[in-house]
Amino acid sequence: MRRESETPIPEITVAEFVTTSPPELALEVAAGQGSLSAKSITSERIQKLGLALAGFTEYLRHGRVKIVGKSEISYLSNIKADQYRDILNGIDPQKIPCIIVTKGLRVPDPLIEYAETNSIPLLRTQVISSRTISLITTFLQERLAPQITMHGVLLGIYGTGVLVVGESGIGKSECALDLITRGHRLISDDSVVVRRIANSLIGDSPEITRGHLEIRGLGIISVSDLFGVSAVGQKASIELCIELKAWDKVLNVERLGVEMEKTEVFGVAVDSFVFPVSPARNLSTLVETAVKLFLLKRSGFDAAKELIEKHATSVAGKN
């Protein structure tokens, strides 16, 4: 299986964060408008500024969104403005990509001054702190997940993300076309963007090639134009990998299928099948059947094991 490229450490500018974050947050910019594109978030983890505002700044981490909620605002409202400014000036602005004030609270003037002076985007949401942290964490876990771009085809078959890989020219796109005519969905052809979130893999298409297939002899075709918008899916969780190989390159052909094979994709073991390719084999039917077998095995039914157990019982009965 060929890995094409791995991206550098992912990050997201605060400008992109504001425009693409969950709509429920409805983020508004209270200060630091000119710094939105200059500041970047590099961690999905969130930090509240409570301890830092109390003077303990040792554990402030770079690249994390900082939250100011009701408890922080209440604390600061009970101290003098000069003391307030001294506390803020003791916080290293280089460690703060942006600050979010939650629950629609009024943003204190010293905090606005600190943000403007140090070119820190200061945002506000009407959502309470706990919900804000949950929404941002979920969003950033996916957005900042490490990713690679792989050569292959990703399809949605019976609600399962199926990654089809193999050498160039082996028939991956033609197989995908046949599966699309059977009602399944294309996620990506040729280049598949794979993000790893914990031990899960999420596959997607590069935006420029989304919804297109390259078929030798036909050229590039628009799947949605030919088969309707329902024939193109968005991202999918990769649960099964199917590798197509020339028959003469397959050393061992699985005959019983007692144990599912595993293929490592971006450091995660994924259930897999290896199909020898020859002119007489209907690849789309094999792939469709493989997915059905995978789903049956996951639900606890295994035809191969059942047959072996019946055979063992039969042999034992004759002895």
C-alpha positions as CSV (number, residue, x, y, z in Angstrom):
1,M,0.0,0.0,0.0
2,R,1.6,3.3,-1.0
3,R,1.5,6.4,1.1
4,E,1.8,9.5,-1.0
5,S,2.4,12.2,1.5
6,E,2.1,13.1,5.1
7,T,1.2,16.6,6.2
8,P,3.3,18.7,8.7
9,I,2.0,19.3,12.2
10,P,-1.6,20.5,11.6
11,E,-2.7,24.0,12.6
12,I,-5.7,26.3,12.0
13,T,-5.6,30.0,11.9
14,V,-8.0,31.8,14.3
15,A,-9.6,33.4,11.2
16,E,-10.5,30.0,9.8
17,F,-11.5,28.8,13.3
18,V,-14.0,31.7,13.6
19,T,-15.6,31.0,10.2
20,T,-15.6,27.1,10.3
21,S,-16.3,26.4,14.0
22,P,-19.6,24.9,15.0
23,P,-22.5,27.3,14.2
24,E,-23.9,26.9,17.7
25,L,-20.9,28.9,19.0
26,A,-21.7,31.9,16.8
27,L,-18.4,33.5,17.6
28,E,-18.1,37.2,17.4
29,V,-14.8,39.2,17.5
30,A,-14.6,41.6,20.4
31,A,-11.0,42.7,19.9
32,G,-7.9,41.8,17.9
33,Q,-9.6,41.7,14.5
34,G,-6.4,42.4,12.7
35,S,-4.6,39.4,14.3
36,L,-7.1,36.7,13.2
37,S,-5.0,35.4,10.3
38,A,-1.6,35.8,12.2
39,K,-2.5,33.6,15.1
40,S,-2.8,29.8,14.9
41,I,-4.3,27.1,17.1
42,T,-2.1,23.9,17.2
43,S,-3.8,21.8,19.9
44,E,-7.3,20.4,20.4
45,R,-7.0,20.9,24.1
46,I,-8.6,23.9,25.8
47,Q,-7.4,25.9,28.8
48,K,-9.4,28.1,31.2
49,L,-7.5,31.2,32.3
50,G,-8.6,31.0,35.9
51,L,-5.2,30.0,37.5
52,A,-3.3,32.3,35.2
53,L,-5.5,35.2,36.3
54,A,-4.7,34.3,39.9
55,G,-1.0,34.7,39.1
56,F,-0.1,31.0,38.4
57,T,1.0,31.0,34.8
58,E,3.5,28.1,34.8
59,Y,1.2,25.6,33.1
60,L,-0.1,27.8,30.3
61,R,0.5,25.9,27.1
62,H,1.2,27.2,23.6
63,G,-1.4,26.8,20.9
64,R,-4.4,26.2,23.0
65,V,-7.6,28.2,23.0
66,K,-8.0,30.0,26.2
67,I,-11.5,30.3,27.9
68,V,-12.7,33.0,30.2
69,G,-16.1,32.2,31.8
70,K,-18.3,33.5,34.6
71,S,-16.0,32.6,37.4
72,E,-13.0,34.4,35.9
73,I,-15.1,37.5,35.1
74,S,-16.5,37.5,38.6
75,Y,-13.0,37.3,40.1
76,L,-11.6,40.1,38.0
77,S,-14.6,42.3,38.7
78,N,-13.7,42.3,42.4
79,I,-10.2,43.7,42.0
80,K,-9.0,47.2,41.1
81,A,-8.3,48.1,37.5
82,D,-4.6,48.6,38.0
83,Q,-4.3,45.2,39.7
84,Y,-6.3,43.7,36.9
85,R,-3.9,45.1,34.3
86,D,-0.9,43.9,36.3
87,I,-2.3,40.4,36.3
88,L,-2.9,40.4,32.5
89,N,0.6,41.8,31.9
90,G,2.0,38.9,33.7
91,I,0.6,36.5,31.1
92,D,2.8,35.6,28.2
93,P,0.8,36.7,25.1
94,Q,2.9,34.3,22.9
95,K,1.1,31.4,24.6
96,I,-2.3,32.6,23.6
97,P,-3.7,32.1,20.1
98,C,-7.0,33.5,21.1
99,I,-9.3,34.1,24.1
100,I,-13.0,33.2,24.2
101,V,-15.4,34.9,26.7
102,T,-18.4,32.6,27.2
103,K,-22.1,33.0,28.2
104,G,-22.4,36.3,26.4
105,L,-20.7,38.1,29.3
106,R,-19.6,41.7,29.0
107,V,-15.9,41.8,28.1
108,P,-14.0,44.0,30.6
109,D,-12.1,47.0,29.2
110,P,-8.7,45.8,30.6
111,L,-9.1,42.5,28.8
112,I,-9.9,44.3,25.6
113,E,-6.8,46.6,26.1
114,Y,-4.6,43.5,26.7
115,A,-5.9,41.8,23.6
116,E,-5.4,44.9,21.4
117,T,-2.0,45.7,22.8
118,N,-0.7,42.2,22.3
119,S,-2.5,41.4,19.0
120,I,-4.5,38.6,20.5
121,P,-8.0,37.8,19.0
122,L,-10.6,38.2,21.7
123,L,-13.8,36.3,20.8
124,R,-17.2,35.9,22.5
125,T,-20.0,33.4,22.4
126,Q,-23.4,33.1,24.0
127,V,-22.8,29.5,24.9
128,I,-21.8,28.5,28.5
129,S,-18.2,27.4,29.2
130,S,-18.7,23.6,29.5
131,R,-20.6,23.4,26.3
132,T,-18.2,25.7,24.5
133,I,-15.2,23.5,25.6
134,S,-17.0,20.4,24.4
135,L,-17.9,21.9,21.0
136,I,-14.4,23.3,20.4
137,T,-12.7,20.1,21.5
138,T,-14.7,17.9,19.2
139,F,-14.2,20.3,16.3
140,L,-10.4,20.6,16.8
141,Q,-9.9,16.9,17.3
142,E,-11.0,16.3,13.7
143,R,-9.6,19.5,12.3
144,L,-6.1,19.1,13.8
145,A,-5.9,15.3,13.5
146,P,-2.7,14.1,11.8
147,Q,-3.4,13.1,8.2
148,I,-1.9,11.5,5.1
149,T,-2.9,11.3,1.5
150,M,-3.2,7.8,0.1
151,H,-3.5,6.4,-3.4
152,G,-6.8,4.5,-3.6
153,V,-10.5,4.7,-3.8
154,L,-12.9,5.3,-0.8
155,L,-16.5,4.2,-1.1
156,G,-19.5,4.1,1.2
157,I,-21.0,0.6,0.9
158,Y,-23.9,-0.5,3.2
159,G,-23.0,2.3,5.5
160,T,-19.4,1.1,5.8
161,G,-16.3,3.1,4.7
162,V,-14.4,0.8,2.3
163,L,-10.9,1.7,1.1
164,V,-9.9,0.0,-2.1
165,V,-6.1,0.0,-2.8
166,G,-3.8,-1.6,-5.3
167,E,-1.3,-0.8,-8.1
168,S,-2.1,1.8,-10.7
169,G,-4.2,0.3,-13.5
170,I,-5.4,-2.7,-11.5
171,G,-9.0,-1.6,-11.9
172,K,-9.9,0.3,-8.7
173,S,-11.8,3.1,-10.4
174,E,-13.6,0.7,-12.8
175,C,-14.7,-1.4,-9.8
176,A,-15.9,1.8,-8.1
177,L,-17.9,2.8,-11.1
178,D,-19.7,-0.6,-11.1
179,L,-20.4,-0.3,-7.4
180,I,-21.8,3.2,-7.9
181,T,-24.2,1.9,-10.5
182,R,-25.4,-0.6,-7.8
183,G,-26.4,2.3,-5.5
184,H,-23.2,2.7,-3.5
185,R,-21.4,6.0,-2.9
186,L,-18.1,7.4,-4.0
187,I,-16.2,9.3,-1.3
188,S,-12.9,9.8,-3.2
189,D,-11.1,8.5,-6.2
190,D,-7.3,8.3,-6.7
191,S,-6.3,10.4,-3.7
192,V,-7.8,9.8,-0.3
193,V,-7.2,12.1,2.6
194,V,-7.0,10.0,5.8
195,R,-7.2,11.6,9.2
196,R,-6.4,9.6,12.4
197,I,-8.5,10.5,15.5
198,A,-7.3,8.2,18.3
199,N,-7.7,4.7,16.8
200,S,-10.3,5.7,14.2
201,L,-9.6,6.7,10.6
202,I,-11.7,9.2,8.7
203,G,-11.3,9.3,5.0
204,D,-12.3,12.2,2.7
205,S,-11.6,13.6,-0.7
206,P,-9.4,16.5,-1.7
207,E,-11.9,19.3,-2.6
208,I,-10.6,19.7,-6.1
209,T,-11.4,16.1,-7.1
210,R,-14.5,15.5,-5.0
211,G,-17.2,13.7,-6.9
212,H,-15.0,12.8,-9.9
213,L,-13.8,9.4,-11.3
214,E,-11.0,8.9,-13.8
215,I,-11.8,5.9,-16.0
216,R,-9.3,4.8,-18.7
217,G,-11.0,5.2,-22.1
218,L,-13.6,7.6,-20.8
219,G,-11.5,10.2,-19.0
220,I,-12.7,12.2,-16.0
221,I,-16.4,11.9,-15.3
222,S,-18.7,13.7,-12.8
223,V,-20.4,11.1,-10.7
224,S,-23.2,13.4,-9.5
225,D,-24.0,14.5,-13.1
226,L,-24.3,10.9,-14.3
227,F,-25.8,9.2,-11.3
228,G,-27.2,12.0,-9.1
229,V,-26.0,13.8,-6.0
230,S,-26.8,10.8,-3.8
231,A,-24.0,8.8,-5.5
232,V,-21.4,11.1,-3.9
233,G,-20.8,10.9,-0.2
234,Q,-18.7,13.1,2.1
235,K,-16.2,11.8,4.6
236,A,-16.5,8.2,6.0
237,S,-15.0,6.1,8.8
238,I,-12.6,3.6,7.2
239,E,-13.6,0.2,8.6
240,L,-12.5,-2.2,5.8
241,C,-9.6,-2.3,3.4
242,I,-9.7,-4.3,0.2
243,E,-6.5,-4.7,-1.8
244,L,-6.5,-5.7,-5.4
245,K,-3.5,-7.6,-6.7
246,A,-2.5,-9.2,-9.9
247,W,-3.0,-13.0,-9.6
248,D,0.7,-13.8,-10.1
249,K,1.6,-11.5,-7.2
250,V,-0.6,-13.2,-4.6
251,L,1.4,-15.8,-2.8
252,N,-1.3,-17.3,-0.6
253,V,-5.0,-17.2,-1.6
254,E,-7.4,-17.4,1.3
255,R,-9.7,-20.4,0.9
256,L,-11.6,-20.7,4.2
257,G,-11.7,-17.2,5.5
258,V,-11.6,-18.3,9.2
259,E,-9.6,-15.3,10.4
260,M,-10.0,-11.7,9.1
261,E,-6.7,-10.3,7.7
262,K,-5.4,-7.0,9.0
263,T,-3.8,-4.2,7.1
264,E,-2.1,-1.3,8.8
265,V,-3.4,2.1,7.6
266,F,-1.7,5.1,9.1
267,G,-0.7,3.1,12.2
268,V,-4.2,1.6,12.7
269,A,-5.0,-2.1,12.1
270,V,-8.0,-2.3,9.7
271,D,-9.8,-5.5,8.7
272,S,-9.0,-6.4,5.2
273,F,-9.4,-8.8,2.2
274,V,-6.9,-9.4,-0.6
275,F,-8.4,-10.2,-4.0
276,P,-6.4,-11.7,-6.8
277,V,-7.4,-9.9,-10.1
278,S,-8.0,-11.8,-13.3
279,P,-10.2,-11.1,-16.4
280,A,-12.9,-13.6,-15.3
281,R,-13.4,-12.1,-11.8
282,N,-16.3,-9.7,-11.1
283,L,-14.5,-7.3,-8.7
284,S,-17.6,-5.3,-7.8
285,T,-19.5,-8.4,-6.8
286,L,-16.6,-9.6,-4.7
287,V,-16.2,-6.2,-2.9
288,E,-20.0,-6.1,-2.2
289,T,-19.9,-9.6,-0.9
290,A,-16.8,-8.9,1.2
291,V,-18.6,-6.0,2.9
292,K,-21.6,-8.2,3.7
293,L,-19.3,-10.9,5.1
294,F,-17.5,-8.2,7.2
295,L,-20.8,-7.0,8.6
296,L,-22.0,-10.5,9.4
297,K,-18.8,-11.4,11.2
298,R,-19.0,-8.2,13.2
299,S,-22.5,-9.1,14.2
300,G,-21.2,-12.5,15.4
301,F,-22.1,-14.8,12.5
302,D,-19.2,-16.6,10.8
303,A,-20.0,-19.2,8.0
304,A,-16.5,-20.6,7.8
305,K,-16.2,-21.3,11.5
306,E,-19.7,-22.8,11.5
307,L,-18.8,-25.1,8.7
308,I,-15.6,-26.2,10.4
309,E,-17.5,-26.9,13.6
310,K,-20.1,-29.0,11.7
311,H,-17.3,-30.9,10.0
312,A,-15.5,-31.5,13.3
313,T,-18.8,-32.8,14.9
314,S,-19.4,-35.0,11.9
315,V,-15.9,-36.5,12.1
316,A,-16.2,-37.0,15.9
317,G,-19.5,-38.8,15.4
318,K,-18.0,-41.3,13.0
319,N,-15.1,-42.2,15.3
